[in-house]
Amino acid sequence: MGTLLRLGLAAVWLVSGWIKVSDPNQTFIAVQAYDLLPSAMVSVVAAAMPFLELALGVLLLVGLGTRLSATLSMLVLLAFIAAVAQSWARGLSIDCGCFGGGGPVAEGQTKYPQEIARDLGFLALAVWLAIRPRTWFSVDGRFGARSSVVETS
């Protein structure tokens, strides 16, 4: 089960990061729409976020530094959840931009509860992997302290 969770979370980061890196202007618009960062920081975050997501995805895909990657995933997901929640609380009408798109949307077109629920699900995957990082078909398992990996379920 742990292997499926690791590969699933890796897929989330790889898809999300690839979509963002493919359209940097839209990523900028999405980050800016949250109205959280000073103008100078919006570009930095919008440029770095896709590569952070891709790095987490690759590390989880190969199972290298799984506990650290899962812990970083938890921090990123908590930041995403907080950003969506504050947008909802402030009455902003934006799309999260989590999987492309993002930015202002028409009033009533927001999906904050669904976005938060989805990210809480991804957070649960990351928590599981931080607690039980040893999985099949991983670099950690191949070169870790134990000679054989026992799949944790």
PEKA-V962356 format. One record per helix or strand of 2 or more residues. SS is the DSSP state (H for helix, E for strand). FROM is the first residue (numbers start at 1). TO is the last residue. If there is no record, write none. Layout:
# PEKA-V962356
ss: [SS;SS]
from: [FROM;FROM]
to: [TO;TO]
This chain:
# PEKA-V962356
ss: [H;H;H;H;E;E;H;H]
from: [2;24;39;66;94;103;112;139]
to: [22;33;62;89;95;104;131;143]
